[in-house]
Amino acid sequence: MKRLSSDYEGRCGNCHKLLADDDQFCRYCGTPKGEGGFLPYENSNMCVYGPPVDTTHTCTSCGYSWNIRALGVDNARFCPRCGSSVDTTYEDRY
């Protein structure tokens, strides 16, 4: 049986990813903060193994840039400040 959640505190109303407090747009689907269908979703965790990957995202419009160091690849595609697309570079440090 799937466990559905409707807790959208700090989450995108479309793709359910977590948002940083100062994000105005979802980094993963581009939905403006506070918008979306807000439909119940399956709240599950995924375990990723492997070396950390340093990922740098840079907005193609406003130039905002941020770095993520995580296991696996960070799939952000949109700027959290203006919602435009981003250029992404990866650096596997191992």
mmCIF file of the C-alpha atoms, coordinates in Angstrom:
data_MODEL
# 
_entry.id   MODEL 
# 
loop_
_atom_site.group_PDB 
_atom_site.id 
_atom_site.type_symbol 
_atom_site.label_atom_id 
_atom_site.label_alt_id 
_atom_site.label_comp_id 
_atom_site.label_asym_id 
_atom_site.label_entity_id 
_atom_site.label_seq_id 
_atom_site.pdbx_PDB_ins_code 
_atom_site.Cartn_x 
_atom_site.Cartn_y 
_atom_site.Cartn_z 
_atom_site.occupancy 
_atom_site.B_iso_or_equiv 
_atom_site.pdbx_formal_charge 
_atom_site.auth_seq_id 
_atom_site.auth_comp_id 
_atom_site.auth_asym_id 
_atom_site.auth_atom_id 
_atom_site.pdbx_PDB_model_num 
ATOM 1  C CA . MET A 1 1  ? 0.000  0.000  0.000   1.00 0.00 ? 1  MET A CA 1 
ATOM 2  C CA . LYS A 1 2  ? 1.393  3.395  -0.993  1.00 0.00 ? 2  LYS A CA 1 
ATOM 3  C CA . ARG A 1 3  ? 1.642  6.096  1.639   1.00 0.00 ? 3  ARG A CA 1 
ATOM 4  C CA . LEU A 1 4  ? 0.488  9.370  0.140   1.00 0.00 ? 4  LEU A CA 1 
ATOM 5  C CA . SER A 1 5  ? 1.354  12.719 1.642   1.00 0.00 ? 5  SER A CA 1 
ATOM 6  C CA . SER A 1 6  ? -0.143 16.164 1.244   1.00 0.00 ? 6  SER A CA 1 
ATOM 7  C CA . ASP A 1 7  ? 2.457  17.957 3.368   1.00 0.00 ? 7  ASP A CA 1 
ATOM 8  C CA . TYR A 1 8  ? 3.833  20.636 1.053   1.00 0.00 ? 8  TYR A CA 1 
ATOM 9  C CA . GLU A 1 9  ? 5.714  22.615 3.726   1.00 0.00 ? 9  GLU A CA 1 
ATOM 10 C CA . GLY A 1 10 ? 8.935  23.695 1.968   1.00 0.00 ? 10 GLY A CA 1 
ATOM 11 C CA . ARG A 1 11 ? 8.158  21.676 -1.174  1.00 0.00 ? 11 ARG A CA 1 
ATOM 12 C CA . CYS A 1 12 ? 7.331  22.392 -4.810  1.00 0.00 ? 12 CYS A CA 1 
ATOM 13 C CA . GLY A 1 13 ? 3.600  22.225 -5.519  1.00 0.00 ? 13 GLY A CA 1 
ATOM 14 C CA . ASN A 1 14 ? 4.313  20.427 -8.801  1.00 0.00 ? 14 ASN A CA 1 
ATOM 15 C CA . CYS A 1 15 ? 7.212  17.953 -8.465  1.00 0.00 ? 15 CYS A CA 1 
ATOM 16 C CA . HIS A 1 16 ? 7.363  17.768 -4.622  1.00 0.00 ? 16 HIS A CA 1 
ATOM 17 C CA . LYS A 1 17 ? 11.121 18.491 -4.386  1.00 0.00 ? 17 LYS A CA 1 
ATOM 18 C CA . LEU A 1 18 ? 12.372 20.429 -1.369  1.00 0.00 ? 18 LEU A CA 1 
ATOM 19 C CA . LEU A 1 19 ? 12.824 24.184 -1.840  1.00 0.00 ? 19 LEU A CA 1 
ATOM 20 C CA . ALA A 1 20 ? 15.346 26.410 -0.069  1.00 0.00 ? 20 ALA A CA 1 
ATOM 21 C CA . ASP A 1 21 ? 13.797 29.243 1.960   1.00 0.00 ? 21 ASP A CA 1 
ATOM 22 C CA . ASP A 1 22 ? 14.929 31.922 -0.523  1.00 0.00 ? 22 ASP A CA 1 
ATOM 23 C CA . ASP A 1 23 ? 13.964 30.014 -3.712  1.00 0.00 ? 23 ASP A CA 1 
ATOM 24 C CA . GLN A 1 24 ? 11.342 31.759 -5.829  1.00 0.00 ? 24 GLN A CA 1 
ATOM 25 C CA . PHE A 1 25 ? 11.169 28.917 -8.400  1.00 0.00 ? 25 PHE A CA 1 
ATOM 26 C CA . CYS A 1 26 ? 11.664 25.147 -8.196  1.00 0.00 ? 26 CYS A CA 1 
ATOM 27 C CA . ARG A 1 27 ? 15.190 24.222 -9.336  1.00 0.00 ? 27 ARG A CA 1 
ATOM 28 C CA . TYR A 1 28 ? 13.932 20.949 -10.829 1.00 0.00 ? 28 TYR A CA 1 
ATOM 29 C CA . CYS A 1 29 ? 10.739 21.781 -12.730 1.00 0.00 ? 29 CYS A CA 1 
ATOM 30 C CA . GLY A 1 30 ? 10.685 25.612 -12.832 1.00 0.00 ? 30 GLY A CA 1 
ATOM 31 C CA . THR A 1 31 ? 7.327  26.011 -11.076 1.00 0.00 ? 31 THR A CA 1 
ATOM 32 C CA . PRO A 1 32 ? 7.007  29.318 -9.171  1.00 0.00 ? 32 PRO A CA 1 
ATOM 33 C CA . LYS A 1 33 ? 7.039  28.885 -5.388  1.00 0.00 ? 33 LYS A CA 1 
ATOM 34 C CA . GLY A 1 34 ? 3.499  28.501 -4.039  1.00 0.00 ? 34 GLY A CA 1 
ATOM 35 C CA . GLU A 1 35 ? 2.074  27.292 -7.363  1.00 0.00 ? 35 GLU A CA 1 
ATOM 36 C CA . GLY A 1 36 ? 1.295  23.838 -8.743  1.00 0.00 ? 36 GLY A CA 1 
ATOM 37 C CA . GLY A 1 37 ? -1.397 21.211 -8.413  1.00 0.00 ? 37 GLY A CA 1 
ATOM 38 C CA . PHE A 1 38 ? -0.546 20.321 -4.786  1.00 0.00 ? 38 PHE A CA 1 
ATOM 39 C CA . LEU A 1 39 ? -1.823 16.785 -5.360  1.00 0.00 ? 39 LEU A CA 1 
ATOM 40 C CA . PRO A 1 40 ? -1.080 14.004 -2.842  1.00 0.00 ? 40 PRO A CA 1 
ATOM 41 C CA . TYR A 1 41 ? 2.283  12.368 -3.591  1.00 0.00 ? 41 TYR A CA 1 
ATOM 42 C CA . GLU A 1 42 ? 4.206  9.284  -2.550  1.00 0.00 ? 42 GLU A CA 1 
ATOM 43 C CA . ASN A 1 43 ? 6.693  10.386 0.088   1.00 0.00 ? 43 ASN A CA 1 
ATOM 44 C CA . SER A 1 44 ? 9.649  8.043  -0.272  1.00 0.00 ? 44 SER A CA 1 
ATOM 45 C CA . ASN A 1 45 ? 13.398 8.162  0.167   1.00 0.00 ? 45 ASN A CA 1 
ATOM 46 C CA . MET A 1 46 ? 15.978 6.979  -2.317  1.00 0.00 ? 46 MET A CA 1 
ATOM 47 C CA . CYS A 1 47 ? 19.406 5.692  -1.377  1.00 0.00 ? 47 CYS A CA 1 
ATOM 48 C CA . VAL A 1 48 ? 22.278 6.590  -3.710  1.00 0.00 ? 48 VAL A CA 1 
ATOM 49 C CA . TYR A 1 49 ? 25.758 5.105  -3.480  1.00 0.00 ? 49 TYR A CA 1 
ATOM 50 C CA . GLY A 1 50 ? 28.954 6.369  -5.038  1.00 0.00 ? 50 GLY A CA 1 
ATOM 51 C CA . PRO A 1 51 ? 31.526 9.113  -4.695  1.00 0.00 ? 51 PRO A CA 1 
ATOM 52 C CA . PRO A 1 52 ? 30.412 12.710 -4.108  1.00 0.00 ? 52 PRO A CA 1 
ATOM 53 C CA . VAL A 1 53 ? 29.922 14.790 -7.234  1.00 0.00 ? 53 VAL A CA 1 
ATOM 54 C CA . ASP A 1 54 ? 30.509 18.547 -7.245  1.00 0.00 ? 54 ASP A CA 1 
ATOM 55 C CA . THR A 1 55 ? 27.872 20.199 -9.408  1.00 0.00 ? 55 THR A CA 1 
ATOM 56 C CA . THR A 1 56 ? 27.829 23.866 -10.425 1.00 0.00 ? 56 THR A CA 1 
ATOM 57 C CA . HIS A 1 57 ? 24.673 25.419 -11.860 1.00 0.00 ? 57 HIS A CA 1 
ATOM 58 C CA . THR A 1 58 ? 24.747 28.862 -13.510 1.00 0.00 ? 58 THR A CA 1 
ATOM 59 C CA . CYS A 1 59 ? 21.646 30.695 -14.716 1.00 0.00 ? 59 CYS A CA 1 
ATOM 60 C CA . THR A 1 60 ? 21.693 31.556 -18.426 1.00 0.00 ? 60 THR A CA 1 
ATOM 61 C CA . SER A 1 61 ? 19.650 34.712 -17.776 1.00 0.00 ? 61 SER A CA 1 
ATOM 62 C CA . CYS A 1 62 ? 20.487 36.378 -14.441 1.00 0.00 ? 62 CYS A CA 1 
ATOM 63 C CA . GLY A 1 63 ? 23.887 34.745 -13.835 1.00 0.00 ? 63 GLY A CA 1 
ATOM 64 C CA . TYR A 1 64 ? 23.040 33.379 -10.367 1.00 0.00 ? 64 TYR A CA 1 
ATOM 65 C CA . SER A 1 65 ? 25.303 30.422 -9.611  1.00 0.00 ? 65 SER A CA 1 
ATOM 66 C CA . TRP A 1 66 ? 25.270 27.753 -6.903  1.00 0.00 ? 66 TRP A CA 1 
ATOM 67 C CA . ASN A 1 67 ? 27.232 24.614 -6.049  1.00 0.00 ? 67 ASN A CA 1 
ATOM 68 C CA . ILE A 1 68 ? 25.976 21.286 -4.742  1.00 0.00 ? 68 ILE A CA 1 
ATOM 69 C CA . ARG A 1 69 ? 28.129 18.459 -3.416  1.00 0.00 ? 69 ARG A CA 1 
ATOM 70 C CA . ALA A 1 70 ? 26.119 15.278 -3.190  1.00 0.00 ? 70 ALA A CA 1 
ATOM 71 C CA . LEU A 1 71 ? 26.117 11.578 -3.841  1.00 0.00 ? 71 LEU A CA 1 
ATOM 72 C CA . GLY A 1 72 ? 24.916 11.180 -7.389  1.00 0.00 ? 72 GLY A CA 1 
ATOM 73 C CA . VAL A 1 73 ? 24.118 13.971 -9.806  1.00 0.00 ? 73 VAL A CA 1 
ATOM 74 C CA . ASP A 1 74 ? 22.002 16.998 -8.874  1.00 0.00 ? 74 ASP A CA 1 
ATOM 75 C CA . ASN A 1 75 ? 19.436 17.348 -11.673 1.00 0.00 ? 75 ASN A CA 1 
ATOM 76 C CA . ALA A 1 76 ? 18.492 21.009 -11.188 1.00 0.00 ? 76 ALA A CA 1 
ATOM 77 C CA . ARG A 1 77 ? 17.519 22.573 -14.543 1.00 0.00 ? 77 ARG A CA 1 
ATOM 78 C CA . PHE A 1 78 ? 16.055 25.946 -13.541 1.00 0.00 ? 78 PHE A CA 1 
ATOM 79 C CA . CYS A 1 79 ? 17.266 29.025 -11.676 1.00 0.00 ? 79 CYS A CA 1 
ATOM 80 C CA . PRO A 1 80 ? 15.668 29.332 -8.213  1.00 0.00 ? 80 PRO A CA 1 
ATOM 81 C CA . ARG A 1 81 ? 15.803 33.142 -8.496  1.00 0.00 ? 81 ARG A CA 1 
ATOM 82 C CA . CYS A 1 82 ? 14.317 33.862 -11.947 1.00 0.00 ? 82 CYS A CA 1 
ATOM 83 C CA . GLY A 1 83 ? 13.095 30.485 -13.287 1.00 0.00 ? 83 GLY A CA 1 
ATOM 84 C CA . SER A 1 84 ? 15.300 30.508 -16.416 1.00 0.00 ? 84 SER A CA 1 
ATOM 85 C CA . SER A 1 85 ? 17.314 27.510 -17.594 1.00 0.00 ? 85 SER A CA 1 
ATOM 86 C CA . VAL A 1 86 ? 20.779 26.792 -16.190 1.00 0.00 ? 86 VAL A CA 1 
ATOM 87 C CA . ASP A 1 87 ? 24.096 25.546 -17.543 1.00 0.00 ? 87 ASP A CA 1 
ATOM 88 C CA . THR A 1 88 ? 25.508 22.730 -15.436 1.00 0.00 ? 88 THR A CA 1 
ATOM 89 C CA . THR A 1 89 ? 29.018 21.371 -14.960 1.00 0.00 ? 89 THR A CA 1 
ATOM 90 C CA . TYR A 1 90 ? 29.988 18.255 -13.006 1.00 0.00 ? 90 TYR A CA 1 
ATOM 91 C CA . GLU A 1 91 ? 33.257 17.352 -11.340 1.00 0.00 ? 91 GLU A CA 1 
ATOM 92 C CA . ASP A 1 92 ? 33.766 13.872 -9.974  1.00 0.00 ? 92 ASP A CA 1 
ATOM 93 C CA . ARG A 1 93 ? 36.486 14.354 -7.374  1.00 0.00 ? 93 ARG A CA 1 
ATOM 94 C CA . TYR A 1 94 ? 37.510 10.669 -7.255  1.00 0.00 ? 94 TYR A CA 1 
# 
